[in-house]
Structures are given as structure tokens and as C-alpha cells.
Amino acid sequence: MAKSPHQTDKVMCAVALDMAFKVALVIKNLALIFGFEAEF
């Protein structure tokens, strides 16, 4: 099934945003963990 470049760009953008969101959550969680460890 051939997709147009425009559709592919939209899919890639959605995937990139999803990945960025997950990476941001992981970094935020790590920052919280290290922040709590630094306090104690």
C-alpha cells in the first residue's frame, strides 16, 4: 500500500512527538528520583 509523502510526514511527526513525550517523562522521573536522593 503506497502512501503519499504528506501522509508519511504526518505519521513520522506523530511518532516523533510520541517519542519526545515519553523521553521527557523518563527524564522528568529521573530528575525527581535524583532530586529526592540528593535531599536525603
mmCIF file of the N, C-alpha and C atoms, coordinates in Angstrom:
data_MODEL
# 
_entry.id   MODEL 
# 
loop_
_atom_site.group_PDB 
_atom_site.id 
_atom_site.type_symbol 
_atom_site.label_atom_id 
_atom_site.label_alt_id 
_atom_site.label_comp_id 
_atom_site.label_asym_id 
_atom_site.label_entity_id 
_atom_site.label_seq_id 
_atom_site.pdbx_PDB_ins_code 
_atom_site.Cartn_x 
_atom_site.Cartn_y 
_atom_site.Cartn_z 
_atom_site.occupancy 
_atom_site.B_iso_or_equiv 
_atom_site.pdbx_formal_charge 
_atom_site.auth_seq_id 
_atom_site.auth_comp_id 
_atom_site.auth_asym_id 
_atom_site.auth_atom_id 
_atom_site.pdbx_PDB_model_num 
ATOM 1   N N  . MET A 1 1  ? 0.851  -1.193 0.000  1.00 0.00 ? 1  MET A N  1 
ATOM 2   C CA . MET A 1 1  ? 0.000  0.000  0.000  1.00 0.00 ? 1  MET A CA 1 
ATOM 3   C C  . MET A 1 1  ? 0.887  1.244  0.000  1.00 0.00 ? 1  MET A C  1 
ATOM 4   N N  . ALA A 1 2  ? 0.817  2.007  -1.082 1.00 0.00 ? 2  ALA A N  1 
ATOM 5   C CA . ALA A 1 2  ? 1.665  3.191  -1.204 1.00 0.00 ? 2  ALA A CA 1 
ATOM 6   C C  . ALA A 1 2  ? 1.050  4.371  -0.477 1.00 0.00 ? 2  ALA A C  1 
ATOM 7   N N  . LYS A 1 3  ? 1.882  5.039  0.296  1.00 0.00 ? 3  LYS A N  1 
ATOM 8   C CA . LYS A 1 3  ? 1.415  6.246  0.994  1.00 0.00 ? 3  LYS A CA 1 
ATOM 9   C C  . LYS A 1 3  ? 2.026  7.472  0.334  1.00 0.00 ? 3  LYS A C  1 
ATOM 10  N N  . SER A 1 4  ? 1.297  8.573  0.375  1.00 0.00 ? 4  SER A N  1 
ATOM 11  C CA . SER A 1 4  ? 1.851  9.809  -0.161 1.00 0.00 ? 4  SER A CA 1 
ATOM 12  C C  . SER A 1 4  ? 2.875  10.353 0.827  1.00 0.00 ? 4  SER A C  1 
ATOM 13  N N  . PRO A 1 5  ? 3.848  11.111 0.360  1.00 0.00 ? 5  PRO A N  1 
ATOM 14  C CA . PRO A 1 5  ? 4.857  11.680 1.271  1.00 0.00 ? 5  PRO A CA 1 
ATOM 15  C C  . PRO A 1 5  ? 4.224  12.510 2.380  1.00 0.00 ? 5  PRO A C  1 
ATOM 16  N N  . HIS A 1 6  ? 3.113  13.168 2.064  1.00 0.00 ? 6  HIS A N  1 
ATOM 17  C CA . HIS A 1 6  ? 2.468  14.012 3.074  1.00 0.00 ? 6  HIS A CA 1 
ATOM 18  C C  . HIS A 1 6  ? 1.960  13.159 4.231  1.00 0.00 ? 6  HIS A C  1 
ATOM 19  N N  . GLN A 1 7  ? 1.329  12.034 3.915  1.00 0.00 ? 7  GLN A N  1 
ATOM 20  C CA . GLN A 1 7  ? 0.829  11.147 4.971  1.00 0.00 ? 7  GLN A CA 1 
ATOM 21  C C  . GLN A 1 7  ? 1.994  10.599 5.788  1.00 0.00 ? 7  GLN A C  1 
ATOM 22  N N  . THR A 1 8  ? 3.065  10.232 5.100  1.00 0.00 ? 8  THR A N  1 
ATOM 23  C CA . THR A 1 8  ? 4.230  9.690  5.796  1.00 0.00 ? 8  THR A CA 1 
ATOM 24  C C  . THR A 1 8  ? 4.802  10.730 6.745  1.00 0.00 ? 8  THR A C  1 
ATOM 25  N N  . ASP A 1 9  ? 4.878  11.991 6.291  1.00 0.00 ? 9  ASP A N  1 
ATOM 26  C CA . ASP A 1 9  ? 5.394  13.062 7.148  1.00 0.00 ? 9  ASP A CA 1 
ATOM 27  C C  . ASP A 1 9  ? 4.533  13.206 8.395  1.00 0.00 ? 9  ASP A C  1 
ATOM 28  N N  . LYS A 1 10 ? 3.213  13.117 8.213  1.00 0.00 ? 10 LYS A N  1 
ATOM 29  C CA . LYS A 1 10 ? 2.318  13.248 9.373  1.00 0.00 ? 10 LYS A CA 1 
ATOM 30  C C  . LYS A 1 10 ? 2.540  12.112 10.358 1.00 0.00 ? 10 LYS A C  1 
ATOM 31  N N  . VAL A 1 11 ? 2.710  10.900 9.826  1.00 0.00 ? 11 VAL A N  1 
ATOM 32  C CA . VAL A 1 11 ? 2.943  9.743  10.697 1.00 0.00 ? 11 VAL A CA 1 
ATOM 33  C C  . VAL A 1 11 ? 4.273  9.900  11.427 1.00 0.00 ? 11 VAL A C  1 
ATOM 34  N N  . MET A 1 12 ? 5.307  10.294 10.700 1.00 0.00 ? 12 MET A N  1 
ATOM 35  C CA . MET A 1 12 ? 6.627  10.473 11.315 1.00 0.00 ? 12 MET A CA 1 
ATOM 36  C C  . MET A 1 12 ? 6.572  11.547 12.393 1.00 0.00 ? 12 MET A C  1 
ATOM 37  N N  . CYS A 1 13 ? 5.824  12.619 12.126 1.00 0.00 ? 13 CYS A N  1 
ATOM 38  C CA . CYS A 1 13 ? 5.697  13.707 13.100 1.00 0.00 ? 13 CYS A CA 1 
ATOM 39  C C  . CYS A 1 13 ? 5.007  13.192 14.353 1.00 0.00 ? 13 CYS A C  1 
ATOM 40  N N  . ALA A 1 14 ? 3.945  12.418 14.177 1.00 0.00 ? 14 ALA A N  1 
ATOM 41  C CA . ALA A 1 14 ? 3.210  11.882 15.324 1.00 0.00 ? 14 ALA A CA 1 
ATOM 42  C C  . ALA A 1 14 ? 4.109  10.946 16.129 1.00 0.00 ? 14 ALA A C  1 
ATOM 43  N N  . VAL A 1 15 ? 4.874  10.106 15.438 1.00 0.00 ? 15 VAL A N  1 
ATOM 44  C CA . VAL A 1 15 ? 5.775  9.178  16.130 1.00 0.00 ? 15 VAL A CA 1 
ATOM 45  C C  . VAL A 1 15 ? 6.852  9.958  16.873 1.00 0.00 ? 15 VAL A C  1 
ATOM 46  N N  . ALA A 1 16 ? 7.405  10.992 16.223 1.00 0.00 ? 16 ALA A N  1 
ATOM 47  C CA . ALA A 1 16 ? 8.459  11.795 16.856 1.00 0.00 ? 16 ALA A CA 1 
ATOM 48  C C  . ALA A 1 16 ? 7.921  12.488 18.102 1.00 0.00 ? 16 ALA A C  1 
ATOM 49  N N  . LEU A 1 17 ? 6.701  13.013 18.016 1.00 0.00 ? 17 LEU A N  1 
ATOM 50  C CA . LEU A 1 17 ? 6.106  13.687 19.173 1.00 0.00 ? 17 LEU A CA 1 
ATOM 51  C C  . LEU A 1 17 ? 5.880  12.688 20.299 1.00 0.00 ? 17 LEU A C  1 
ATOM 52  N N  . ASP A 1 18 ? 5.407  11.494 19.942 1.00 0.00 ? 18 ASP A N  1 
ATOM 53  C CA . ASP A 1 18 ? 5.157  10.462 20.957 1.00 0.00 ? 18 ASP A CA 1 
ATOM 54  C C  . ASP A 1 18 ? 6.465  10.069 21.647 1.00 0.00 ? 18 ASP A C  1 
ATOM 55  N N  . MET A 1 19 ? 7.520  9.886  20.846 1.00 0.00 ? 19 MET A N  1 
ATOM 56  C CA . MET A 1 19 ? 8.823  9.525  21.411 1.00 0.00 ? 19 MET A CA 1 
ATOM 57  C C  . MET A 1 19 ? 9.333  10.645 22.316 1.00 0.00 ? 19 MET A C  1 
ATOM 58  N N  . ALA A 1 20 ? 9.214  11.890 21.850 1.00 0.00 ? 20 ALA A N  1 
ATOM 59  C CA . ALA A 1 20 ? 9.698  13.031 22.633 1.00 0.00 ? 20 ALA A CA 1 
ATOM 60  C C  . ALA A 1 20 ? 8.951  13.119 23.955 1.00 0.00 ? 20 ALA A C  1 
ATOM 61  N N  . PHE A 1 21 ? 7.638  12.852 23.914 1.00 0.00 ? 21 PHE A N  1 
ATOM 62  C CA . PHE A 1 21 ? 6.831  12.910 25.139 1.00 0.00 ? 21 PHE A CA 1 
ATOM 63  C C  . PHE A 1 21 ? 7.292  11.846 26.136 1.00 0.00 ? 21 PHE A C  1 
ATOM 64  N N  . LYS A 1 22 ? 7.530  10.624 25.626 1.00 0.00 ? 22 LYS A N  1 
ATOM 65  C CA . LYS A 1 22 ? 7.976  9.537  26.509 1.00 0.00 ? 22 LYS A CA 1 
ATOM 66  C C  . LYS A 1 22 ? 9.360  9.839  27.076 1.00 0.00 ? 22 LYS A C  1 
ATOM 67  N N  . VAL A 1 23 ? 10.254 10.360 26.238 1.00 0.00 ? 23 VAL A N  1 
ATOM 68  C CA . VAL A 1 23 ? 11.603 10.696 26.706 1.00 0.00 ? 23 VAL A CA 1 
ATOM 69  C C  . VAL A 1 23 ? 11.522 11.777 27.772 1.00 0.00 ? 23 VAL A C  1 
ATOM 70  N N  . ALA A 1 24 ? 10.652 12.776 27.553 1.00 0.00 ? 24 ALA A N  1 
ATOM 71  C CA . ALA A 1 24 ? 10.501 13.861 28.529 1.00 0.00 ? 24 ALA A CA 1 
ATOM 72  C C  . ALA A 1 24 ? 10.001 13.309 29.861 1.00 0.00 ? 24 ALA A C  1 
ATOM 73  N N  . LEU A 1 25 ? 9.070  12.363 29.812 1.00 0.00 ? 25 LEU A N  1 
ATOM 74  C CA . LEU A 1 25 ? 8.553  11.767 31.051 1.00 0.00 ? 25 LEU A CA 1 
ATOM 75  C C  . LEU A 1 25 ? 9.656  11.011 31.786 1.00 0.00 ? 25 LEU A C  1 
ATOM 76  N N  . VAL A 1 26 ? 10.460 10.258 31.041 1.00 0.00 ? 26 VAL A N  1 
ATOM 77  C CA . VAL A 1 26 ? 11.546 9.497  31.664 1.00 0.00 ? 26 VAL A CA 1 
ATOM 78  C C  . VAL A 1 26 ? 12.541 10.449 32.316 1.00 0.00 ? 26 VAL A C  1 
ATOM 79  N N  . ILE A 1 27 ? 12.913 11.518 31.599 1.00 0.00 ? 27 ILE A N  1 
ATOM 80  C CA . ILE A 1 27 ? 13.870 12.487 32.144 1.00 0.00 ? 27 ILE A CA 1 
ATOM 81  C C  . ILE A 1 27 ? 13.292 13.143 33.390 1.00 0.00 ? 27 ILE A C  1 
ATOM 82  N N  . LYS A 1 28 ? 12.005 13.479 33.338 1.00 0.00 ? 28 LYS A N  1 
ATOM 83  C CA . LYS A 1 28 ? 11.358 14.105 34.495 1.00 0.00 ? 28 LYS A CA 1 
ATOM 84  C C  . LYS A 1 28 ? 11.374 13.157 35.693 1.00 0.00 ? 28 LYS A C  1 
ATOM 85  N N  . ASN A 1 29 ? 11.065 11.885 35.447 1.00 0.00 ? 29 ASN A N  1 
ATOM 86  C CA . ASN A 1 29 ? 11.068 10.903 36.542 1.00 0.00 ? 29 ASN A CA 1 
ATOM 87  C C  . ASN A 1 29 ? 12.474 10.725 37.106 1.00 0.00 ? 29 ASN A C  1 
ATOM 88  N N  . LEU A 1 30 ? 13.474 10.666 36.230 1.00 0.00 ? 30 LEU A N  1 
ATOM 89  C CA . LEU A 1 30 ? 14.852 10.522 36.704 1.00 0.00 ? 30 LEU A CA 1 
ATOM 90  C C  . LEU A 1 30 ? 15.253 11.742 37.522 1.00 0.00 ? 30 LEU A C  1 
ATOM 91  N N  . ALA A 1 31 ? 14.861 12.928 37.067 1.00 0.00 ? 31 ALA A N  1 
ATOM 92  C CA . ALA A 1 31 ? 15.193 14.155 37.796 1.00 0.00 ? 31 ALA A CA 1 
ATOM 93  C C  . ALA A 1 31 ? 14.550 14.127 39.181 1.00 0.00 ? 31 ALA A C  1 
ATOM 94  N N  . LEU A 1 32 ? 13.315 13.645 39.260 1.00 0.00 ? 32 LEU A N  1 
ATOM 95  C CA . LEU A 1 32 ? 12.643 13.554 40.560 1.00 0.00 ? 32 LEU A CA 1 
ATOM 96  C C  . LEU A 1 32 ? 13.367 12.568 41.468 1.00 0.00 ? 32 LEU A C  1 
ATOM 97  N N  . ILE A 1 33 ? 13.732 11.408 40.907 1.00 0.00 ? 33 ILE A N  1 
ATOM 98  C CA . ILE A 1 33 ? 14.410 10.379 41.703 1.00 0.00 ? 33 ILE A CA 1 
ATOM 99  C C  . ILE A 1 33 ? 15.745 10.919 42.225 1.00 0.00 ? 33 ILE A C  1 
ATOM 100 N N  . PHE A 1 34 ? 16.555 11.502 41.321 1.00 0.00 ? 34 PHE A N  1 
ATOM 101 C CA . PHE A 1 34 ? 17.860 12.010 41.744 1.00 0.00 ? 34 PHE A CA 1 
ATOM 102 C C  . PHE A 1 34 ? 17.695 13.196 42.675 1.00 0.00 ? 34 PHE A C  1 
ATOM 103 N N  . GLY A 1 35 ? 16.633 13.984 42.467 1.00 0.00 ? 35 GLY A N  1 
ATOM 104 C CA . GLY A 1 35 ? 16.377 15.127 43.346 1.00 0.00 ? 35 GLY A CA 1 
ATOM 105 C C  . GLY A 1 35 ? 16.081 14.656 44.756 1.00 0.00 ? 35 GLY A C  1 
ATOM 106 N N  . PHE A 1 36 ? 15.251 13.609 44.872 1.00 0.00 ? 36 PHE A N  1 
ATOM 107 C CA . PHE A 1 36 ? 14.913 13.081 46.202 1.00 0.00 ? 36 PHE A CA 1 
ATOM 108 C C  . PHE A 1 36 ? 16.149 12.453 46.844 1.00 0.00 ? 36 PHE A C  1 
ATOM 109 N N  . GLU A 1 37 ? 16.971 11.761 46.037 1.00 0.00 ? 37 GLU A N  1 
ATOM 110 C CA . GLU A 1 37 ? 18.178 11.136 46.586 1.00 0.00 ? 37 GLU A CA 1 
ATOM 111 C C  . GLU A 1 37 ? 19.143 12.203 47.084 1.00 0.00 ? 37 GLU A C  1 
ATOM 112 N N  . ALA A 1 38 ? 19.215 13.329 46.370 1.00 0.00 ? 38 ALA A N  1 
ATOM 113 C CA . ALA A 1 38 ? 20.132 14.400 46.767 1.00 0.00 ? 38 ALA A CA 1 
ATOM 114 C C  . ALA A 1 38 ? 19.665 15.033 48.080 1.00 0.00 ? 38 ALA A C  1 
ATOM 115 N N  . GLU A 1 39 ? 18.348 15.082 48.293 1.00 0.00 ? 39 GLU A N  1 
ATOM 116 C CA . GLU A 1 39 ? 17.821 15.685 49.521 1.00 0.00 ? 39 GLU A CA 1 
ATOM 117 C C  . GLU A 1 39 ? 18.138 14.829 50.743 1.00 0.00 ? 39 GLU A C  1 
ATOM 118 N N  . PHE A 1 40 ? 18.058 13.505 50.577 1.00 0.00 ? 40 PHE A N  1 
ATOM 119 C CA . PHE A 1 40 ? 18.256 12.633 51.742 1.00 0.00 ? 40 PHE A CA 1 
ATOM 120 C C  . PHE A 1 40 ? 19.732 12.382 52.034 1.00 0.00 ? 40 PHE A C  1 
# 
